């Protein structure tokens, strides 16, 4: 069984609480939109949603970008809370953080 099949990511976090004020909602939505503001990061999220979990090398094979560039995009997505990852020796396994994706959808719908 490959690492991909084992579900290598840590357990998902619940959806973060919806911001209590319009200003906070605007700030959080802008933060998430900024993290998704590059086509490569959108492609990474789409890839992770399709595969549920993957190793960084799988993403690099999927995108026409250097490994260091993919790593930088992953870092930005992780900082925004859109993905989570777990170190597995020299590799890092990434997964979408479904709670944050749900929050993003809710923030967009509330506009």
MIZA-558458 format. One line per field, with one value per atom (N, C-alpha, C): residue in three letters; chain; atom name; x, y, z. Coordinates in Angstrom, 1 decimal. Example, Ala and Ser with C-alpha at 12.3 -4.5 7.8 and 13.67 -1.06 7.14 Angstrom:
res: (ALA; ALA; ALA; SER; SER; SER) $
chain: (A; A; A; A; A; A) $
atom: (N; CA; C; N; CA; C) $
X: (13.2; 12.3; 13.2; 12.8; 13.7; 12.9) $
Y: (-5.7; -4.5; -3.3; -2.2; -1.1; 0.0) $
Z: (7.8; 7.8; 7.8; 7.1; 7.1; 7.9) $
//
This chain:
res: (UNK; UNK; UNK; UNK; UNK; UNK; UNK; UNK; UNK; UNK; UNK; UNK; UNK; UNK; UNK; UNK; UNK; UNK; UNK; UNK; UNK; UNK; UNK; UNK; UNK; UNK; UNK; UNK; UNK; UNK; UNK; UNK; UNK; UNK; UNK; UNK; UNK; UNK; UNK; UNK; UNK; UNK; UNK; UNK; UNK; UNK; UNK; UNK; UNK; UNK; UNK; UNK; UNK; UNK; UNK; UNK; UNK; UNK; UNK; UNK; UNK; UNK; UNK; UNK; UNK; UNK; UNK; UNK; UNK; UNK; UNK; UNK; UNK; UNK; UNK; UNK; UNK; UNK; UNK; UNK; UNK; UNK; UNK; UNK; UNK; UNK; UNK; UNK; UNK; UNK; UNK; UNK; UNK; UNK; UNK; UNK; UNK; UNK; UNK; UNK; UNK; UNK; UNK; UNK; UNK; UNK; UNK; UNK; UNK; UNK; UNK; UNK; UNK; UNK; UNK; UNK; UNK; UNK; UNK; UNK; UNK; UNK; UNK; UNK; UNK; UNK; UNK; UNK; UNK; UNK; UNK; UNK; UNK; UNK; UNK; UNK; UNK; UNK; UNK; UNK; UNK; UNK; UNK; UNK; UNK; UNK; UNK; UNK; UNK; UNK; UNK; UNK; UNK; UNK; UNK; UNK; UNK; UNK; UNK; UNK; UNK; UNK; UNK; UNK; UNK; UNK; UNK; UNK; UNK; UNK; UNK; UNK; UNK; UNK; UNK; UNK; UNK; UNK; UNK; UNK; UNK; UNK; UNK; UNK; UNK; UNK; UNK; UNK; UNK; UNK; UNK; UNK; UNK; UNK; UNK; UNK; UNK; UNK; UNK; UNK; UNK; UNK; UNK; UNK; UNK; UNK; UNK; UNK; UNK; UNK; UNK; UNK; UNK; UNK; UNK; UNK; UNK; UNK; UNK; UNK; UNK; UNK; UNK; UNK; UNK; UNK; UNK; UNK; UNK; UNK; UNK; UNK; UNK; UNK; UNK; UNK; UNK; UNK; UNK; UNK; UNK; UNK; UNK; UNK; UNK; UNK; UNK; UNK; UNK; UNK; UNK; UNK; UNK; UNK; UNK; UNK; UNK; UNK; UNK; UNK; UNK; UNK; UNK; UNK; UNK; UNK; UNK; UNK; UNK; UNK; UNK; UNK; UNK; UNK; UNK; UNK; UNK; UNK; UNK; UNK; UNK; UNK; UNK; UNK; UNK; UNK; UNK; UNK; UNK; UNK; UNK; UNK; UNK; UNK; UNK; UNK; UNK; UNK; UNK; UNK; UNK; UNK; UNK; UNK; UNK; UNK; UNK; UNK; UNK; UNK; UNK; UNK; UNK; UNK; UNK; UNK; UNK; UNK; UNK; UNK; UNK; UNK; UNK; UNK; UNK; UNK; UNK; UNK; UNK; UNK; UNK; UNK; UNK) $
chain: (A; A; A; A; A; A; A; A; A; A; A; A; A; A; A; A; A; A; A; A; A; A; A; A; A; A; A; A; A; A; A; A; A; A; A; A; A; A; A; A; A; A; A; A; A; A; A; A; A; A; A; A; A; A; A; A; A; A; A; A; A; A; A; A; A; A; A; A; A; A; A; A; A; A; A; A; A; A; A; A; A; A; A; A; A; A; A; A; A; A; A; A; A; A; A; A; A; A; A; A; A; A; A; A; A; A; A; A; A; A; A; A; A; A; A; A; A; A; A; A; A; A; A; A; A; A; A; A; A; A; A; A; A; A; A; A; A; A; A; A; A; A; A; A; A; A; A; A; A; A; A; A; A; A; A; A; A; A; A; A; A; A; A; A; A; A; A; A; A; A; A; A; A; A; A; A; A; A; A; A; A; A; A; A; A; A; A; A; A; A; A; A; A; A; A; A; A; A; A; A; A; A; A; A; A; A; A; A; A; A; A; A; A; A; A; A; A; A; A; A; A; A; A; A; A; A; A; A; A; A; A; A; A; A; A; A; A; A; A; A; A; A; A; A; A; A; A; A; A; A; A; A; A; A; A; A; A; A; A; A; A; A; A; A; A; A; A; A; A; A; A; A; A; A; A; A; A; A; A; A; A; A; A; A; A; A; A; A; A; A; A; A; A; A; A; A; A; A; A; A; A; A; A; A; A; A; A; A; A; A; A; A; A; A; A; A; A; A; A; A; A; A; A; A; A; A; A; A; A; A; A; A; A) $
atom: (N; CA; C; N; CA; C; N; CA; C; N; CA; C; N; CA; C; N; CA; C; N; CA; C; N; CA; C; N; CA; C; N; CA; C; N; CA; C; N; CA; C; N; CA; C; N; CA; C; N; CA; C; N; CA; C; N; CA; C; N; CA; C; N; CA; C; N; CA; C; N; CA; C; N; CA; C; N; CA; C; N; CA; C; N; CA; C; N; CA; C; N; CA; C; N; CA; C; N; CA; C; N; CA; C; N; CA; C; N; CA; C; N; CA; C; N; CA; C; N; CA; C; N; CA; C; N; CA; C; N; CA; C; N; CA; C; N; CA; C; N; CA; C; N; CA; C; N; CA; C; N; CA; C; N; CA; C; N; CA; C; N; CA; C; N; CA; C; N; CA; C; N; CA; C; N; CA; C; N; CA; C; N; CA; C; N; CA; C; N; CA; C; N; CA; C; N; CA; C; N; CA; C; N; CA; C; N; CA; C; N; CA; C; N; CA; C; N; CA; C; N; CA; C; N; CA; C; N; CA; C; N; CA; C; N; CA; C; N; CA; C; N; CA; C; N; CA; C; N; CA; C; N; CA; C; N; CA; C; N; CA; C; N; CA; C; N; CA; C; N; CA; C; N; CA; C; N; CA; C; N; CA; C; N; CA; C; N; CA; C; N; CA; C; N; CA; C; N; CA; C; N; CA; C; N; CA; C; N; CA; C; N; CA; C; N; CA; C; N; CA; C; N; CA; C; N; CA; C; N; CA; C; N; CA; C; N; CA; C; N; CA; C; N; CA; C; N; CA; C; N; CA; C; N; CA; C; N; CA; C; N; CA; C; N; CA; C; N; CA; C; N; CA; C; N; CA; C; N; CA; C; N; CA; C; N; CA; C) $
X: (0.8; 0.0; 0.9; 0.6; 1.4; 1.0; 1.9; 1.6; 0.4; 0.2; -1.0; -2.3; -2.3; -3.5; -3.7; -2.7; -2.7; -3.4; -3.6; -4.1; -3.0; -2.0; -0.8; -1.0; -2.0; -2.1; -2.7; -2.4; -3.0; -4.5; -5.3; -6.7; -7.1; -8.3; -8.8; -9.2; -9.1; -9.6; -11.1; -11.9; -13.3; -13.2; -14.4; -14.5; -14.2; -13.3; -13.1; -14.4; -14.5; -15.8; -15.9; -17.1; -17.4; -17.0; -16.4; -16.0; -17.2; -17.0; -18.2; -18.6; -17.7; -18.1; -17.8; -18.4; -18.2; -16.8; -16.2; -14.7; -13.9; -14.1; -13.3; -13.6; -14.8; -15.2; -14.5; -14.5; -13.8; -12.3; -11.7; -10.3; -9.9; -10.7; -10.5; -10.7; -11.7; -12.0; -10.8; -10.4; -9.3; -8.0; -7.8; -6.6; -6.7; -7.8; -8.0; -7.9; -8.6; -8.5; -7.1; -6.3; -4.9; -4.2; -4.4; -3.7; -4.1; -5.3; -5.7; -5.6; -4.9; -4.7; -3.7; -3.2; -2.3; -2.8; -2.7; -3.2; -2.6; -1.3; -0.6; -1.2; -1.5; -2.1; -3.5; -4.3; -5.6; -5.4; -4.4; -4.2; -3.8; -3.0; -2.6; -3.8; -4.7; -5.9; -6.8; -7.0; -7.8; -7.2; -5.8; -5.1; -5.3; -5.2; -5.3; -6.8; -7.8; -9.2; -9.5; -8.8; -9.0; -8.4; -7.3; -6.5; -6.6; -7.2; -7.4; -6.1; -5.0; -3.7; -2.6; -1.5; -0.4; 0.9; 2.0; 3.3; 3.7; 4.5; 4.9; 5.4; 6.1; 6.6; 5.5; 4.4; 3.2; 2.7; 2.7; 2.3; 3.3; 4.6; 5.6; 5.5; 5.2; 5.0; 3.8; 2.8; 1.5; 1.7; 2.5; 2.6; 3.9; 3.8; 5.0; 5.9; 6.2; 7.0; 8.1; 9.1; 10.3; 9.8; 10.5; 10.1; 10.1; 11.1; 11.2; 10.0; 9.6; 8.4; 7.1; 7.0; 5.8; 5.9; 7.0; 7.2; 6.8; 7.1; 6.7; 5.2; 4.6; 3.1; 2.5; 3.0; 2.5; 2.6; 3.7; 3.9; 2.9; 2.5; 1.5; 0.1; -0.2; -1.5; -1.6; -0.5; -0.5; -0.6; 0.1; 0.0; -1.4; -2.1; -3.5; -4.5; -4.0; -4.8; -5.6; -5.3; -6.1; -5.6; -4.4; -3.9; -3.2; -2.9; -2.1; -1.1; -0.1; 0.9; 1.6; 2.2; 2.9; 4.3; 5.3; 6.6; 6.8; 7.2; 7.5; 8.9; 9.8; 11.2; 11.6; 12.1; 12.5; 11.4; 10.2; 9.0; 8.0; 7.1; 6.0; 4.7; 3.8; 2.5; 1.5; 0.8; -0.2; -1.6; -2.5; -4.0; -4.7; -5.9; -6.7; -7.3; -7.4; -8.0; -9.5; -10.4; -11.8; -12.5; -12.2; -12.9; -12.7; -11.4; -11.1; -11.7; -11.7; -12.4; -13.9; -14.5; -15.9; -16.1; -15.2; -15.3; -15.1; -14.2; -14.0; -15.3; -16.0; -17.2; -18.3; -18.4; -19.4; -19.2; -17.9; -17.6; -18.0; -17.7; -18.1; -19.6; -20.3; -21.7; -22.4; -21.7; -22.3; -22.1; -21.4; -21.1; -22.3) $
Y: (-1.2; 0.0; 1.2; 2.2; 3.4; 4.3; 5.3; 6.3; 7.1; 7.3; 8.0; 7.3; 6.0; 5.2; 5.1; 5.4; 5.2; 6.5; 7.5; 8.8; 9.3; 9.8; 10.2; 11.5; 12.2; 13.5; 13.4; 14.4; 14.4; 14.6; 14.3; 14.4; 15.9; 16.0; 17.3; 18.1; 19.4; 20.3; 20.6; 20.9; 21.3; 22.7; 23.1; 24.4; 25.4; 26.4; 27.5; 28.3; 28.9; 29.7; 30.8; 31.1; 32.1; 33.4; 34.4; 35.6; 36.3; 37.0; 37.6; 38.9; 39.6; 40.9; 40.9; 41.9; 42.0; 42.4; 43.2; 43.5; 42.3; 41.4; 40.2; 39.3; 39.2; 38.3; 38.8; 40.1; 40.7; 40.4; 40.5; 40.3; 38.8; 37.9; 36.5; 36.1; 36.6; 36.3; 36.8; 38.0; 38.6; 37.7; 37.3; 36.4; 35.1; 34.5; 33.2; 33.5; 34.5; 34.9; 35.2; 35.8; 36.1; 34.8; 33.9; 32.6; 31.8; 32.0; 31.4; 32.3; 33.4; 34.4; 34.1; 32.8; 32.5; 31.2; 31.1; 29.9; 28.6; 28.6; 27.4; 27.0; 27.9; 27.5; 26.9; 27.5; 26.9; 25.5; 25.3; 24.0; 23.0; 23.5; 22.6; 22.2; 23.1; 22.8; 21.8; 22.1; 21.1; 19.7; 19.6; 18.4; 17.6; 18.4; 17.8; 17.3; 18.1; 17.7; 16.4; 16.3; 15.1; 13.8; 14.1; 12.9; 12.7; 13.6; 13.5; 13.6; 13.1; 13.2; 12.9; 13.6; 13.3; 13.7; 13.2; 13.7; 14.8; 15.7; 16.9; 16.5; 15.4; 15.0; 14.8; 14.3; 14.1; 15.4; 16.4; 17.8; 18.3; 18.1; 18.6; 18.0; 16.7; 16.0; 16.5; 17.0; 17.5; 18.9; 19.7; 21.1; 21.4; 22.3; 22.6; 23.6; 23.4; 24.3; 23.5; 24.3; 23.7; 23.3; 22.4; 21.9; 23.0; 23.9; 25.0; 26.0; 26.2; 27.0; 26.4; 25.1; 24.4; 24.5; 24.3; 24.3; 25.7; 26.8; 28.1; 28.3; 27.8; 27.9; 27.1; 25.9; 25.0; 25.8; 26.4; 27.2; 28.3; 29.0; 30.0; 29.4; 28.3; 27.7; 27.2; 26.6; 26.1; 27.3; 28.4; 29.5; 30.1; 30.0; 30.5; 29.4; 28.2; 27.2; 26.4; 26.6; 25.8; 24.4; 24.1; 22.7; 22.4; 21.2; 20.7; 19.7; 19.5; 18.6; 17.9; 16.8; 16.0; 15.5; 15.7; 15.3; 13.8; 13.1; 11.7; 11.5; 11.6; 11.5; 12.7; 12.4; 13.5; 14.1; 13.5; 13.9; 14.6; 15.4; 16.0; 15.6; 15.1; 14.7; 15.9; 16.3; 17.4; 16.9; 17.6; 17.4; 18.7; 18.8; 20.0; 20.0; 21.2; 21.3; 21.6; 20.6; 20.8; 21.9; 22.0; 23.1; 24.5; 24.7; 26.1; 26.3; 25.2; 25.3; 25.6; 24.9; 25.2; 26.7; 27.2; 28.5; 29.5; 29.2; 30.1; 30.1; 29.0; 28.9; 29.7; 29.6; 30.3; 31.8; 32.2; 33.6; 34.2; 33.5; 33.9; 34.0; 33.0; 33.0; 34.1; 34.5; 35.6; 37.0; 37.1; 38.4; 39.1) $
Z: (0.0; 0.0; 0.0; -0.9; -0.9; 0.2; 0.4; 1.5; 1.1; -0.2; -0.6; -0.2; -0.3; 0.1; 1.6; 2.4; 3.8; 4.5; 3.8; 4.4; 5.4; 4.8; 5.6; 6.4; 6.2; 6.9; 8.3; 9.1; 10.4; 10.3; 11.3; 11.3; 10.9; 10.2; 9.8; 11.1; 11.0; 12.0; 11.7; 12.7; 12.4; 11.8; 11.2; 10.5; 11.6; 11.3; 12.2; 12.4; 13.6; 13.8; 12.8; 12.4; 11.4; 12.2; 11.5; 12.2; 12.7; 13.9; 14.6; 14.1; 13.3; 12.8; 11.3; 10.6; 9.2; 8.9; 9.7; 9.5; 9.6; 10.6; 10.7; 9.5; 9.1; 8.0; 6.7; 6.5; 5.3; 5.4; 6.6; 6.7; 6.4; 7.0; 6.8; 5.3; 4.7; 3.3; 2.4; 2.7; 1.9; 2.1; 3.3; 3.6; 2.8; 2.8; 2.1; 0.6; 0.1; -1.3; -1.8; -0.9; -1.3; -1.4; -0.5; -0.6; -1.8; -2.3; -3.5; -4.8; -4.6; -5.7; -6.7; -6.8; -7.9; -8.5; -9.8; -10.5; -10.0; -9.7; -9.2; -7.9; -7.0; -5.7; -5.9; -6.8; -7.1; -7.6; -8.5; -9.1; -8.0; -7.0; -5.9; -5.1; -4.8; -4.0; -4.8; -6.1; -6.9; -6.9; -7.1; -7.1; -5.7; -4.6; -3.3; -3.1; -3.5; -3.4; -4.2; -5.3; -6.1; -5.5; -4.8; -4.4; -2.8; -2.1; -0.7; 0.1; -0.4; 0.3; -0.7; -0.5; -1.5; -0.9; -1.4; -1.1; -2.0; -1.5; -2.2; -3.6; -3.7; -5.1; -6.1; -5.6; -6.5; -7.1; -6.2; -6.7; -7.7; -7.4; -8.3; -9.7; -9.7; -11.0; -11.8; -11.1; -11.7; -12.3; -11.7; -12.1; -12.9; -13.8; -14.6; -13.9; -12.6; -11.8; -11.1; -10.7; -10.0; -8.6; -8.0; -6.7; -5.6; -5.7; -4.8; -4.9; -6.1; -6.4; -5.8; -6.0; -5.5; -4.0; -3.4; -1.9; -1.4; -2.1; -1.7; -1.7; -2.8; -2.9; -1.7; -1.5; -0.4; 1.0; 1.2; 2.4; 2.6; 1.5; 1.6; 1.9; 1.2; 1.5; 2.9; 3.4; 4.8; 5.8; 5.5; 6.4; 6.5; 5.4; 5.4; 6.0; 6.3; 6.9; 5.9; 4.6; 3.6; 3.4; 3.8; 3.7; 5.0; 5.3; 6.4; 5.9; 6.6; 6.1; 7.3; 7.0; 8.0; 7.4; 8.1; 7.7; 7.9; 6.8; 6.8; 6.3; 7.2; 6.8; 6.0; 4.8; 3.9; 3.1; 3.2; 2.4; 3.3; 2.7; 3.4; 2.7; 3.4; 2.8; 3.1; 2.1; 2.2; 1.9; 2.6; 2.5; 2.6; 2.0; 2.1; 3.5; 4.1; 5.4; 5.1; 5.2; 4.8; 5.6; 6.8; 7.6; 7.1; 6.7; 6.2; 4.8; 4.0; 2.7; 2.9; 3.9; 4.2; 4.7; 5.5; 5.9; 4.7; 3.8; 2.6; 1.9; 1.6; 0.9; 1.6; 2.9; 3.7; 3.6; 3.7; 3.6; 2.3; 1.2; -0.1; -0.3; 0.2; 0.1; 0.9; 2.0; 2.9; 2.3; 1.2; 0.6; 0.1) $
//
